[in-house]
Amino acid sequence: MKPIVLQAVQWTRRIRPALTVALAGVVVLSLAAMAIAETGTFRMIRVWQHNYTTFEFAGQTITGGALEGTSTVLESSGGPFVAGEHGRVTCMVYAKQDEAGLELEAPCVTINAAGEELFSLAQRTLGGIGAGQGGEGRWQLLGGSGKFADVTGSCSYETEYLEDNWLVSMMECEWERP
């Protein structure tokens, strides 16, 4: 009986290092897979109509109000942003303009056909907000629900204000998800 026990002990001593190395490899590969974030790019157009209230206050022009419109993904490298996908966009705009320039901020929610929400924040210090004006700014992607959960990123955008309270924004974005 001793020879069988001795053989088992010897076999365990030989196989244990190989099992340890294999298990360590599985752990390392699992951690590496978890550490790899999804990333991508997309281009989008947003078309909307605004309902602003504007008044003069202490040497500044203050503007606030709603933007309602649509978004369409024009191109995408993949991920949660699908080329051709449309969404409905609602934003609340707050802007101050004086001799020093413009400060505009607009938190927004975009809801796609599946009811998934994407939260974002536009910020702009260039240009104006009247017909024939516009400017360049930055848009932050702040996560959301469904396929947009945990998505963050940044977009450069350019807005053009049109007659009759219409405006158009073109965006180029980079996104990631941990």
C-alpha positions as CSV (number, residue, x, y, z in Angstrom):
1,M,0.0,0.0,0.0
2,K,2.9,2.3,0.7
3,P,4.0,2.4,-2.9
4,I,0.6,3.6,-4.1
5,V,0.5,6.4,-1.5
6,L,4.1,7.3,-2.3
7,Q,3.3,7.5,-6.0
8,A,0.3,9.7,-5.3
9,V,2.4,12.1,-3.2
10,Q,5.1,12.2,-5.9
11,W,2.5,12.8,-8.6
12,T,0.9,15.6,-6.5
13,R,4.3,17.3,-6.1
14,R,4.9,17.2,-9.9
15,I,1.4,18.4,-10.9
16,R,0.9,21.1,-8.2
17,P,3.3,23.6,-9.7
18,A,1.6,23.2,-13.1
19,L,-1.9,23.6,-11.6
20,T,-0.7,26.7,-9.7
21,V,0.7,28.3,-12.9
22,A,-2.5,27.4,-14.8
23,L,-4.7,28.9,-12.1
24,A,-2.6,32.1,-12.0
25,G,-2.9,32.4,-15.7
26,V,-6.6,32.2,-15.6
27,V,-6.8,34.8,-12.8
28,V,-4.4,37.2,-14.8
29,L,-6.4,36.8,-18.0
30,S,-9.7,37.4,-16.1
31,L,-8.3,40.6,-14.5
32,A,-7.0,41.8,-17.9
33,A,-10.3,41.2,-19.5
34,M,-12.1,43.2,-16.8
35,A,-9.6,46.0,-17.1
36,I,-10.1,46.5,-20.8
37,A,-12.6,49.3,-21.3
38,E,-14.9,49.4,-24.3
39,T,-14.2,52.5,-26.4
40,G,-15.3,54.1,-29.7
41,T,-16.2,57.1,-31.7
42,F,-19.4,58.5,-33.4
43,R,-20.7,61.5,-35.2
44,M,-24.1,62.9,-34.5
45,I,-26.4,65.6,-35.7
46,R,-29.0,67.2,-33.4
47,V,-31.8,69.5,-34.6
48,W,-34.0,71.3,-32.2
49,Q,-36.2,74.2,-31.5
50,H,-35.7,76.5,-28.5
51,N,-38.1,78.3,-26.2
52,Y,-35.8,80.9,-24.4
53,T,-36.6,83.7,-22.1
54,T,-34.0,86.5,-22.2
55,F,-33.6,89.6,-19.9
56,E,-31.0,92.1,-18.9
57,F,-29.5,91.8,-15.4
58,A,-26.7,93.9,-14.0
59,G,-24.8,94.4,-17.2
60,Q,-25.4,90.9,-18.5
61,T,-27.9,89.3,-20.8
62,I,-29.4,86.2,-19.1
63,T,-31.1,83.5,-21.1
64,G,-32.8,80.3,-20.0
65,G,-35.2,77.9,-21.4
66,A,-35.8,74.6,-23.1
67,L,-34.5,72.9,-26.2
68,E,-36.6,70.1,-27.7
69,G,-35.5,68.1,-30.8
70,T,-34.0,65.0,-32.3
71,S,-30.6,63.4,-32.6
72,T,-29.3,61.0,-35.3
73,V,-26.1,59.0,-35.2
74,L,-24.5,59.5,-38.6
75,E,-21.4,57.3,-38.2
76,S,-20.2,55.0,-35.5
77,S,-17.3,52.7,-34.7
78,G,-19.7,50.5,-32.8
79,G,-20.9,50.0,-29.3
80,P,-24.0,51.6,-27.8
81,F,-24.0,54.3,-30.6
82,V,-25.5,52.8,-33.7
83,A,-25.4,54.5,-37.1
84,G,-28.9,55.6,-38.1
85,E,-30.3,55.5,-34.6
86,H,-32.6,58.4,-33.6
87,G,-33.5,59.8,-30.3
88,R,-35.6,62.6,-28.8
89,V,-33.6,65.2,-26.9
90,T,-34.6,67.6,-24.1
91,C,-32.3,70.2,-22.7
92,M,-32.5,73.0,-20.2
93,V,-30.2,75.9,-21.3
94,Y,-28.8,78.6,-19.0
95,A,-26.6,81.3,-20.5
96,K,-25.0,84.6,-19.4
97,Q,-23.5,86.9,-21.9
98,D,-21.6,90.2,-21.3
99,E,-18.6,92.1,-22.5
100,A,-16.3,89.3,-21.3
101,G,-18.1,86.7,-23.4
102,L,-20.6,83.8,-23.2
103,E,-21.1,81.2,-20.5
104,L,-23.6,78.6,-21.6
105,E,-24.5,75.3,-19.9
106,A,-27.2,72.8,-21.0
107,P,-27.9,69.5,-19.2
108,C,-29.7,67.1,-21.6
109,V,-31.4,63.8,-21.8
110,T,-31.7,61.8,-25.0
111,I,-34.2,58.9,-25.2
112,N,-34.0,56.4,-28.0
113,A,-36.8,54.3,-29.4
114,A,-36.2,51.6,-26.8
115,G,-36.6,54.1,-24.0
116,E,-33.0,54.1,-23.0
117,E,-31.6,57.4,-21.6
118,L,-28.3,59.1,-22.3
119,F,-27.4,62.0,-20.0
120,S,-25.1,64.7,-21.3
121,L,-23.9,68.3,-20.5
122,A,-23.1,70.9,-23.1
123,Q,-20.8,73.8,-22.3
124,R,-19.8,76.7,-24.6
125,T,-18.0,80.0,-24.2
126,L,-17.7,81.0,-27.9
127,G,-20.2,82.7,-30.1
128,G,-23.8,83.7,-29.3
129,I,-27.3,82.3,-29.2
130,G,-29.2,84.4,-31.7
131,A,-30.2,83.7,-35.3
132,G,-27.1,83.7,-37.5
133,Q,-24.9,83.0,-34.4
134,G,-23.6,79.9,-32.8
135,G,-20.2,78.5,-31.9
136,E,-18.0,75.7,-30.8
137,G,-18.2,73.9,-27.5
138,R,-17.7,70.6,-25.5
139,W,-20.3,68.0,-24.7
140,Q,-19.8,65.5,-21.9
141,L,-21.4,62.1,-21.9
142,L,-22.5,61.2,-18.4
143,G,-24.0,57.7,-18.6
144,G,-27.6,56.7,-18.6
145,S,-29.8,53.6,-18.6
146,G,-29.9,50.4,-20.7
147,K,-27.0,50.3,-23.2
148,F,-25.9,53.8,-22.1
149,A,-25.2,52.8,-18.5
150,D,-21.7,53.7,-17.4
151,V,-20.9,55.3,-20.8
152,T,-18.7,58.5,-20.4
153,G,-16.9,60.6,-23.0
154,S,-16.5,63.9,-24.6
155,C,-17.7,65.5,-27.9
156,S,-16.6,68.6,-29.7
157,Y,-19.6,70.3,-31.2
158,E,-20.6,73.2,-33.4
159,T,-24.0,74.9,-33.2
160,E,-25.7,77.1,-35.7
161,Y,-28.7,79.2,-34.7
162,L,-31.3,79.5,-37.5
163,E,-34.4,81.7,-37.9
164,D,-37.7,80.9,-36.0
165,N,-36.0,79.5,-32.9
166,W,-34.3,76.5,-34.7
167,L,-30.7,75.4,-34.2
168,V,-28.5,72.6,-35.5
169,S,-25.5,71.0,-33.7
170,M,-22.9,68.7,-35.3
171,M,-20.9,66.5,-32.9
172,E,-17.8,64.3,-33.0
173,C,-17.5,62.1,-30.0
174,E,-15.3,59.7,-28.2
175,W,-16.8,57.4,-25.6
176,E,-15.8,54.7,-23.2
177,R,-17.2,52.2,-20.7
178,P,-15.2,50.5,-18.0
